[in-house]
Amino acid sequence: MMLRSITSIPVISQLRKDIMMRKYADRTALKELTLAKTYQCSRAALRNAFFKLEKEGLITVGTNGTRYVSSLTEDDIFNLYDLRRYIELTAVKQHFSRKKKDLSGVLDSVNEIVNSQGKSLDEIIDIDSRFHRNVIGLSGNKAIDQAWDNISDVIQAVFHLNMTSSELYEIEFLDHFTERHLALFNALMTDEGDCIAKYQKHIEDAMNTSLKAIKK
């Protein structure tokens, strides 16, 4: 007997990934009954997934109520990373402005990174996501935290697209994963201007890789 998921979280994750990986062409109509069978989930769970992905801009709704795939464009990538740049750099600036600084959360992520050898690609992506989420948390700003949480799933999916679209990029990223994130961590304890520059370059590099990935 095939078990059907009644929760939307696994469906959201897989459908988001499938849209990002171009399993469904842009403007493909999403049929609820067919997809419920494909993802082995309840129709209620699928509707929740649709609602979440509509908010992320990966699904649009036509005038007749039909839902369609909305593939990311170059402009979408620019806008996403522009927002990421604002959120992450604001968090870093606010970190430096705080009298009491607590780097323990970021340090926990660094320890995960240092011990990440042998982890799967999905595990590495999760570790990377936690590192940047903990950097955002340094701001002590709930609005910045919420803004990041609103885009983090899409950023993570784009990152997965980057890693799987180019074997050379994946190898290069994994080879320098620890080194780059240690540099970002250490920058948080140095000069604010130098730190901002390092995070700016990190984000720009990620954006340029994403732009290449969506063209494949």
C-alpha positions in Angstrom: 0.0 0.0 0.0 1.4 3.4 -1.0 1.6 5.9 1.9 0.5 9.4 1.2 2.0 12.4 3.0 -0.5 14.6 4.8 2.1 17.3 5.5 3.1 19.9 3.0 6.8 20.4 3.9 8.2 17.5 1.9 6.0 18.4 -1.1 7.0 22.1 -0.9 10.7 21.1 -0.9 10.5 18.7 -3.8 8.1 20.7 -6.0 10.3 23.8 -5.5 13.4 21.8 -6.4 11.7 20.3 -9.5 10.6 23.8 -10.7 14.1 25.2 -10.2 15.6 22.2 -12.0 13.3 22.8 -15.0 11.5 19.5 -14.6 8.4 21.6 -15.6 8.7 24.1 -18.4 7.7 27.7 -17.8 3.9 28.2 -17.9 3.2 24.5 -17.4 -0.3 24.1 -16.0 -0.1 22.4 -12.6 -2.9 19.8 -12.2 -3.7 19.1 -8.6 -4.9 15.5 -8.9 -2.0 14.5 -11.2 0.6 16.1 -8.9 -0.9 14.6 -5.7 -0.3 11.2 -7.3 3.2 12.2 -8.5 4.3 13.4 -5.0 2.3 10.8 -3.1 0.6 13.4 -1.0 -2.9 14.5 -0.1 -4.5 17.2 -2.2 -4.6 19.4 1.0 -0.9 19.1 1.4 -0.4 20.0 -2.3 -2.6 23.0 -2.0 -0.5 24.3 0.9 2.6 23.8 -1.2 1.0 25.7 -4.1 0.2 28.6 -1.7 3.8 28.7 -0.3 5.4 28.6 -3.8 3.0 31.3 -5.1 4.3 33.6 -2.3 7.9 32.7 -3.5 7.0 33.6 -7.1 7.5 30.1 -8.5 3.8 29.6 -9.3 1.3 32.1 -10.7 -2.4 31.8 -10.8 -4.4 32.6 -14.0 -7.7 34.4 -14.2 -9.5 31.1 -14.4 -7.8 29.8 -11.2 -5.3 27.5 -13.0 -1.9 27.5 -11.5 1.2 27.7 -13.7 4.9 27.3 -13.3 6.8 30.6 -13.2 10.4 29.9 -14.0 13.1 32.2 -12.6 14.4 34.7 -15.0 17.7 36.7 -15.0 15.8 39.7 -13.5 14.4 37.4 -10.8 17.9 36.4 -9.9 19.1 40.0 -9.8 16.2 41.0 -7.6 16.7 38.0 -5.3 20.4 38.7 -4.8 19.8 42.4 -4.5 17.4 41.7 -1.6 19.9 39.1 -0.1 22.7 41.7 -0.3 20.6 44.3 1.5 19.5 41.9 4.3 22.9 40.2 4.9 25.0 43.4 4.7 22.5 45.2 7.0 22.8 42.3 9.5 26.7 42.5 9.3 26.6 46.3 9.8 24.2 46.0 12.8 26.4 43.3 14.3 29.3 45.8 14.3 27.2 48.5 15.9 26.1 46.3 18.8 28.0 46.6 22.1 27.3 43.1 23.1 28.3 40.6 20.4 27.5 36.9 20.5 29.1 34.8 17.8 28.2 31.4 19.4 25.6 30.5 16.8 27.9 31.3 13.9 30.7 29.4 15.6 28.4 26.3 15.9 27.9 26.5 12.1 31.7 26.9 11.6 32.2 23.7 13.6 29.6 22.0 11.3 31.5 23.2 8.2 34.9 22.1 9.5 33.5 18.6 10.1 31.5 18.5 6.9 33.8 16.2 5.0 31.9 13.2 3.7 28.5 14.9 4.0 26.1 14.6 1.1 25.4 17.6 -1.2 22.0 18.2 0.4 23.6 18.2 3.9 26.3 20.7 2.7 23.6 23.0 1.4 21.8 22.8 4.7 25.0 23.6 6.6 25.7 26.6 4.3 22.1 27.8 4.9 22.4 27.6 8.7 25.7 29.5 8.6 24.2 32.4 6.8 21.0 32.3 8.9 23.2 32.6 12.0 25.0 35.5 10.5 21.7 37.2 10.0 20.9 36.5 13.6 23.8 38.6 14.7 21.8 41.8 13.9 19.4 41.2 16.8 16.8 42.7 14.4 13.6 40.7 14.2 12.5 42.4 11.0 15.8 41.4 9.3 15.4 37.9 10.6 11.9 37.6 9.1 13.0 39.2 5.8 15.7 36.5 5.5 13.3 33.7 6.4 11.0 34.8 3.7 13.6 34.3 1.0 15.9 31.6 2.4 14.1 28.6 0.9 14.4 30.1 -2.6 18.0 31.0 -2.1 18.7 27.4 -0.9 16.9 26.0 -4.0 18.9 28.4 -6.3 22.1 27.2 -4.5 21.1 23.6 -5.3 20.6 24.5 -8.9 24.1 26.0 -9.0 25.6 22.9 -7.5 23.9 20.5 -9.9 24.2 22.5 -13.1 28.0 22.3 -13.2 30.1 19.4 -11.9 33.2 21.7 -12.1 31.4 24.3 -9.9 30.4 21.7 -7.4 33.9 20.3 -7.1 35.4 23.9 -6.8 32.8 24.9 -4.2 33.3 21.8 -2.1 37.1 22.1 -2.3 36.9 25.7 -0.9 33.8 25.4 1.3 35.6 25.4 4.6 38.2 28.0 3.7 35.7 30.5 2.4 33.4 30.3 5.3 36.2 30.4 7.9 37.2 33.7 6.1 33.7 35.0 6.5 33.6 34.0 10.1 36.9 35.6 10.9 35.9 38.8 9.1 33.2 39.3 11.7 35.9 39.9 14.3 38.0 42.3 12.2 37.4 45.7 10.5 33.8 46.5 9.5 34.8 47.8 6.1 36.8 44.7 5.2 34.1 42.5 6.5 31.4 44.2 4.4 33.7 43.8 1.3 34.2 40.1 1.9 30.4 39.4 2.3 29.7 41.6 -0.7 32.1 39.6 -2.9 30.7 36.3 -1.5 27.2 37.3 -2.6 28.3 38.7 -6.0 30.0 35.4 -6.7 26.9 33.4 -5.8 24.7 35.7 -8.0 27.0 35.3 -11.0 27.0 31.5 -10.6 23.2 31.5 -10.4 22.9 33.6 -13.6 25.0 31.1 -15.4 23.0 28.2 -14.0 19.6 29.4 -15.1 20.9 29.8 -18.7 21.7 26.1 -18.9 
